[in-house]
Amino acid sequence: MTLWLGLFLVGPLVMVALYSLLQRGPYGEIVWHFNLANYQRALDPLYLRVYAKSLVLAGSTTGICAVLGLPLAYTIATSSKRWQPTLLGLLMLPFLTNFVVRVYAIRLILAAEGPINLLLLGSGLTTEPWLMTDSAFAVALGMVTNYLPFMVLPIYVVFEKFDFTIIDAAKDLGARGWPIFRRIILPLARPGLISGVSLVFVPVLGEYTIPDLLGGAKTLMLGGLITEQFLRVRDWPFGAALAMILVLSMVSVMGLMRLVGDPATRRQRGFIPG
Amino acid sequence: MLSIRQINKRYGSHQALKDATLELEPGEFFSILGPSGCGKSTLLRILGGFETPDSGSVWLGGVDITRVPPHERPTNMVFQRYALFPHLSVAANVGFSLSLGRMTGAERRRYVDEALALVAMEGMGERRVQSLSGGQQQRVALARALICKPKVLLLDEPLSALDLQLRLRMQAELRALQRRLGMTFVFVTHDQSEALSMSDRMAVVNRGHIEQVGSPAALYDHPATDFVASFLGTMNRVTVQYSAPCNQSSDHVWVNLDGSNRLRARWSQGRPLPAAGTPVTMLVRPEKIGLREAHSHEASVVSTDGRELSLPCQVSDMAFHGATTQVTAHVANLATSVTVTHLNRDSLPAGLSLGSRVQLVIRLDLDHVLIAPAIPPVTTGG
């Protein structure tokens, strides 16, 4: 385990950290000259805007996944035991096709001559095709469809162990709809929700395939920016610095989630009468 | 006060309740007893508002509440596995219903303390519910329901998860609490001894049908149907011959015990009368029959007053139970073995031991003897 972690996690991470402190030579090679210039450059407003955009997109994707995932997980968990494997299978079904193929499929569906636009034009609702590709909307749609299962599964696992008679008990004690959700379902789904948020937010923040295929040139994300530094600009040290920033922001998000999910902090906010 | 009128409920092809009708008195401890899957929990869930009957109605204090949702009903339920909110403290569980309203914190705390005191859980308010024992969780569930001051408290097999010792203690406490509060309790159980010992009145349910309603003693001594007779306590089953209905009332019949002796007993309600000579089952409780010493080569005799029949038998087993002794004896005339419960307060017939020949004494015209069509023994659900 230690060897495995050292070889595949700590080792590469140390290398990236090291590279981020070096400099790019005139031909894209690495010059062994230690300084913080890459990090200074990463704080340029041009890049800050990219980070902000990435954070907003990752945040909204996670939010949408949570809003859709919680009722979905609840529905699956409360459906009859006979149907649950089928419903979970349907949820996982898209994963049987290749990731890139799936993202391309969304592009085709949204395309100017795709089924949605054909339907809209054919029905006479619009006269011009609705340009949905190469937009933040397309990227968010791609992200949500790809990452929703990662939100649903951990919440489902929590609900699956749930004794649903407590919902009856809450009703019996005078609660209805919203109080039952806020006071009973939400607090109990919380551990699953927190895992789901980490599982969606972290990869979405670094995602570069979906923004690249669905966002076009206008929607440059942090992940895309890093890819560009390594593969096109051939500025490995700057790419490494950006990667370090990404890793740090992911770690801080996960740390925050741990803090929110910690039973000790939860107890302080517990519903003790008075 | 609480009246259940001709309720029918069907799940697919399974008829859970058939024309269930009950009338409950205010302040009574009413048990609904039956084997698992008989429909008793369905009936309770209908009373709580968690299920809607296909037909029929539920009335409480002259108001039709059949379609009133659970959160608006003046009933509260203690669930089988307590259904406590695992993320809340004991006090928050008990105070849950109050926290939905506009009550101030101090006031709420006072009510919660009162409710906890009622179930002997003072000072446990800050505990986590997972850290409590089964019996304590049971008390919290009870306090949580009682704090709402329901007109009727519904209890769904609340003691079934407790061990015997604790169950007996909780039975006594529940009964005492119900008397003190004067509240109507509807208690669902599959445990016949629990229902017998706790209830003011009880109903026995079988396959969605309410077989009989009455006091525990009435149901035990005068079961209306062979199901009630077999489900409550133990019964000797003796195959006898059906003879004829009695003149005076159609629910009593004559049966032939052995060749020459007849016995008058009640006929199981709702069962069609068979043809004369058909073998039928006689159900008689082990403590309603007795043993006496046999004179040498005594045959079956009817006592001089014509009330008692004694039949020769041979003791095949004896089991000492402290207060009682169970004697099993083989009766040649009836071609069967019967069990007799002998109260150890009275002395056993002299010289009674394994293999000894004694006389089995059966009174001849007793209401507690029930005659039913020859049926296989009823399995009492666990």
Interface residues (C-beta under 8 A of the other chain):
Chain A: D163 T165 I166 D168 A169 A170 K171 D172 L173 G174 A175 R176 P179 R183 I184 P187 L188 G270 F271 I272 P273 G274
Chain B: G48 G49 F50 P69 P70 H71 E72 R73 T75 N76 M77 F79 Q80 R81 A83 L84 F85 P86 H87 L88 S89 A91 A92 G95 F96 S97 L98 S99 L100 G101 G105 A106 R108 R109 V112 E126 R144 A145 C148
